[in-house]
Amino acid sequence: MKVSFRCNQEIVLLQKIIPLKITLFNSELTATINSFGAELISLKNQSNREFIWEGNPEYWGKHSPILFPIVGSLKNDSYQFNTTTYHLPRHGFAREMNFEIIEKTEDKAVFSLKQSANTLEKYPFNFELQISYTLINSVLKIGFKVTNNNNVTMPFSIGAHPAFSLANDFENYELVFEKSENLIVSKLENDLISNTTYTLPIENNSLPLSYSLFENDALIFKTIESKSVSIAENNIPFLRVSYKDFSSLGIWTKNQAPFICIEPWLGYADTLENNGILEDKEGIQILGVNQTFETNYLIEII
């Protein structure tokens, strides 16, 4: 018993220091997650087709980062809480931290990140962020769980940033939205949400992909009726992202890059008029004392 306990302690300690890659599988899919950032780095079907972007730094060195405790950029990369100024990089810090693996089975893994001296300098809250990955037939379910371990309310945003690999010419693909709607895009100005919007009409619920769509960076929909988006190749859908609890969505790629990101968000970048107070930030979530927030989104291979 003593040896087992010591070994378990050593494993936990190693998890906190050294990133580990965890592989899940069922009869239809295989998923690999890196404990660094609790980031999904691979999703394959039985035919060994890879659906997640490889992370080639020539274009973008990430695969599917977790955005927490903010989504997007802050004005001057800073905010105020209780009259103190704090600094946070774009999309927060979770994607650059090693998570602890707290549960692992064949088809499920749960990763946990808690506050540390490092995070408290940037975000003065005691929290636990759990990211879970569960394979269910042809679906990968990604769960977010945020716990507020403070005696004050905790403002936060959270979002997903999965990049999906496109093997053929970019123009061969289209996005198919759940509903027929005119998409209202909020334009970015110096990485912040401007007052300028434009309508992106879609025909038969479909948006053909072209790099010209992203000349001004991401397509940001502060509100969207559709709660799922599919990727179709030559008019044949092969992957669907569903995000029933998420109010906002980002779509993004880089020029000539062979991937497309479909990003469910709860929150987005600061607006140009933002006053810098975290609780007043547009789109921010407010979590009550000792309360827990849970949601999820799905990646389905069609």
C-alpha positions in Angstrom: 0.0 0.0 0.0 2.8 2.4 0.8 4.5 1.8 -2.5 1.2 2.3 -4.4 0.5 5.6 -2.6 4.0 6.8 -3.3 3.7 5.9 -7.0 0.4 7.7 -7.3 1.9 10.8 -5.7 4.7 10.7 -8.2 2.4 10.3 -11.1 0.3 13.3 -10.0 3.5 15.4 -9.5 4.7 14.4 -13.0 1.3 15.3 -14.5 1.7 18.8 -13.1 5.2 19.3 -14.5 5.4 17.3 -17.7 2.7 17.4 -20.4 1.1 14.0 -21.1 -0.8 12.9 -24.2 -3.9 10.8 -23.5 -5.6 8.7 -26.2 -9.3 7.8 -26.1 -11.0 5.3 -28.3 -14.2 3.5 -29.1 -15.5 1.5 -32.1 -15.7 4.6 -34.3 -13.2 7.2 -33.2 -9.8 7.8 -31.7 -9.0 11.1 -29.9 -5.7 12.4 -28.5 -5.5 15.2 -25.9 -2.4 16.9 -24.6 -2.5 17.8 -20.9 -0.8 21.1 -21.8 -3.8 23.3 -22.4 -6.1 20.2 -22.1 -5.9 20.6 -25.9 -7.4 18.2 -28.4 -4.7 17.5 -30.9 -6.1 14.6 -32.9 -9.5 13.1 -33.9 -9.5 10.2 -36.3 -12.1 7.8 -37.6 -11.8 4.1 -38.4 -10.3 4.9 -41.7 -7.5 6.9 -40.0 -8.7 10.1 -41.4 -7.5 13.1 -39.4 -10.0 15.8 -38.7 -8.0 18.1 -36.4 -5.4 20.6 -37.8 -1.9 19.4 -37.4 -0.6 22.6 -35.8 2.1 23.5 -38.4 3.5 26.7 -37.0 4.1 28.0 -40.6 0.4 28.8 -40.4 -0.8 28.4 -36.8 0.9 26.3 -34.1 -2.3 25.3 -32.2 -4.9 22.6 -32.7 -7.9 23.3 -30.5 -7.0 25.7 -27.6 -9.3 26.4 -24.6 -10.1 30.1 -24.1 -10.3 31.0 -20.4 -10.9 33.3 -18.5 -11.4 35.6 -21.4 -12.2 35.2 -25.1 -10.4 37.5 -27.6 -8.4 40.6 -26.6 -8.8 43.1 -23.9 -8.4 46.8 -24.5 -4.7 47.5 -23.7 -4.5 43.8 -22.7 -5.8 44.9 -19.2 -8.9 45.1 -17.0 -9.8 46.4 -13.6 -11.3 44.5 -10.7 -11.8 46.2 -7.3 -9.8 49.3 -8.6 -6.7 47.1 -9.3 -5.4 46.8 -12.8 -4.6 43.3 -14.1 -3.1 42.2 -17.4 -4.2 39.2 -19.5 -3.1 38.1 -22.9 -5.5 37.4 -25.8 -7.7 34.4 -25.0 -6.4 34.1 -21.4 -4.0 31.7 -19.9 -5.6 28.2 -19.8 -4.2 27.3 -23.3 -0.6 27.9 -22.0 -0.9 25.8 -18.8 -0.5 22.2 -17.9 -3.7 20.5 -16.6 -3.9 17.7 -14.2 -5.5 14.5 -15.4 -8.1 13.6 -12.8 -10.1 10.8 -14.6 -9.2 8.4 -17.4 -11.1 5.5 -19.0 -11.0 4.1 -22.5 -13.4 6.6 -23.9 -13.3 9.5 -21.4 -10.7 11.8 -19.8 -11.1 14.8 -17.4 -8.5 17.5 -17.0 -8.3 20.1 -14.2 -6.7 23.5 -13.8 -6.8 25.4 -10.5 -5.5 28.8 -9.5 -1.8 29.3 -8.7 0.5 32.1 -7.9 0.9 32.6 -11.6 -2.8 32.8 -12.4 -3.6 35.0 -9.4 -1.3 37.7 -10.7 -3.4 37.9 -13.8 -6.9 36.8 -12.5 -7.5 37.3 -8.8 -9.9 34.4 -8.3 -9.8 30.9 -6.8 -11.3 28.6 -9.5 -11.3 25.2 -10.9 -11.6 24.7 -14.6 -12.4 21.1 -15.7 -12.3 20.1 -19.4 -13.8 16.6 -20.2 -13.6 14.6 -23.4 -16.0 11.8 -24.0 -16.4 9.6 -27.1 -20.0 8.5 -27.8 -20.3 6.6 -31.0 -19.3 9.0 -33.8 -19.4 12.1 -31.4 -16.7 13.7 -29.3 -18.3 15.6 -26.4 -16.2 18.4 -24.9 -17.4 19.5 -21.5 -16.5 22.7 -19.7 -17.0 23.0 -15.9 -16.1 26.2 -14.0 -16.2 26.4 -10.2 -16.1 29.7 -8.3 -14.2 29.0 -5.0 -14.5 32.6 -3.8 -16.6 34.6 -1.4 -17.3 37.0 -4.2 -18.9 36.6 -7.6 -16.5 35.6 -10.4 -16.6 37.1 -13.9 -15.3 34.9 -16.7 -15.6 34.0 -20.3 -14.9 30.6 -21.9 -14.7 29.4 -25.5 -13.5 26.7 -27.8 -11.1 27.2 -30.8 -11.0 23.8 -32.7 -9.3 23.9 -36.1 -10.4 21.3 -38.6 -8.1 20.0 -41.3 -9.0 20.5 -44.9 -7.2 18.1 -47.3 -8.2 19.7 -50.6 -8.5 23.2 -52.0 -10.2 25.6 -49.6 -12.8 26.6 -52.2 -14.0 23.0 -52.3 -15.6 23.5 -48.9 -18.6 25.3 -47.5 -20.1 25.8 -44.0 -23.7 24.6 -43.6 -25.6 26.4 -40.8 -28.5 24.9 -38.9 -30.9 27.7 -39.8 -31.5 30.0 -42.7 -30.4 33.4 -41.4 -28.5 36.5 -42.4 -25.3 36.4 -40.4 -24.4 39.7 -38.7 -20.6 40.0 -38.6 -19.0 42.4 -36.1 -15.8 43.8 -37.6 -12.6 43.9 -35.6 -10.5 47.0 -35.2 -7.1 46.5 -33.6 -8.3 43.1 -32.3 -11.3 44.8 -30.6 -15.0 44.7 -31.5 -15.9 47.8 -33.5 -19.3 49.4 -34.0 -19.2 48.4 -37.7 -21.2 45.4 -38.7 -22.2 43.9 -42.0 -24.6 41.1 -43.2 -23.2 37.9 -44.6 -26.1 36.4 -46.6 -26.2 32.6 -46.9 -28.1 30.7 -49.5 -29.6 27.4 -48.7 -28.0 27.7 -45.3 -24.6 27.5 -46.9 -21.5 29.7 -46.9 -18.9 28.8 -49.5 -15.4 29.2 -48.1 -12.9 31.6 -49.6 -9.9 33.3 -48.1 -11.3 36.7 -49.0 -13.9 36.2 -46.2 -11.1 36.5 -43.7 -9.3 39.6 -45.0 -10.2 41.4 -41.8 -9.4 38.4 -39.5 -12.2 36.3 -37.9 -15.9 36.3 -38.7 -17.4 37.2 -35.4 -21.1 36.6 -34.7 -22.0 38.2 -31.3 -25.3 36.4 -31.6 -26.3 33.6 -33.8 -29.5 31.6 -34.2 -27.9 28.4 -35.6 -26.7 26.1 -32.9 -24.7 23.8 -35.2 -22.5 24.3 -38.2 -21.3 21.5 -40.6 -18.3 21.4 -42.9 -19.1 20.1 -46.4 -16.6 19.0 -49.0 -18.0 19.2 -52.6 -21.5 19.6 -51.1 -21.2 16.5 -48.9 -21.1 17.2 -45.1 -18.5 15.3 -43.1 -18.3 17.0 -39.7 -20.7 18.9 -37.5 -20.0 21.2 -34.5 -23.0 21.7 -32.2 -23.0 24.3 -29.4 -26.6 24.6 -27.9 -25.6 26.8 -24.9 -23.2 29.1 -26.7 -24.5 32.6 -27.7 -21.6 33.6 -29.9 -19.5 32.1 -32.7 -16.2 32.8 -34.4 -15.1 31.4 -37.8 -11.4 31.8 -38.7 -8.5 30.7 -40.8 -5.3 32.2 -42.0 -4.5 33.1 -45.6 -3.7 30.0 -47.6 -3.9 27.8 -44.5 -5.6 24.3 -45.0 -7.9 24.5 -42.0 -11.1 26.2 -40.7 -11.9 27.0 -37.1 -15.5 26.8 -35.8 -15.4 28.5 -32.4 -18.3 28.4 -29.9 -17.9 31.3 -27.4 -19.5 32.6 -24.2 -18.0 36.1 -24.5 -15.8 37.9 -27.0 -13.1 40.6 -27.3 -13.6 44.0 -25.7 -15.5 46.6 -27.6 -13.9 49.9 -28.5 -16.1 51.6 -25.9 -15.3 49.1 -23.1 -14.6 50.9 -19.7 -12.1 48.3 -18.6 -14.1 47.0 -15.6 -14.2 43.2 -15.9 -17.8 42.9 -14.5 -19.0 45.4 -17.1 -17.4 43.6 -20.1 -19.9 42.9 -22.8 -20.6 39.2 -23.0 -19.0 38.4 -19.6 -20.5 35.6 -17.5 -21.0 36.1 -13.8 -20.7 33.0 -11.6 -22.1 33.2 -8.0 -20.2 32.4 -4.8 -19.3 28.7 -4.6 -21.4 28.1 -7.7 -20.5 25.8 -10.7 -21.1 26.5 -14.4 -21.3 23.6 -16.8 -21.8 23.4 -20.6 -20.5 21.4 -23.6 -20.2 21.3 -27.3 -20.1 18.4 -29.7 -17.9 17.4 -32.7 -19.7 14.8 -34.8 -18.2 12.9 -37.7 -21.0 12.4 -40.1 
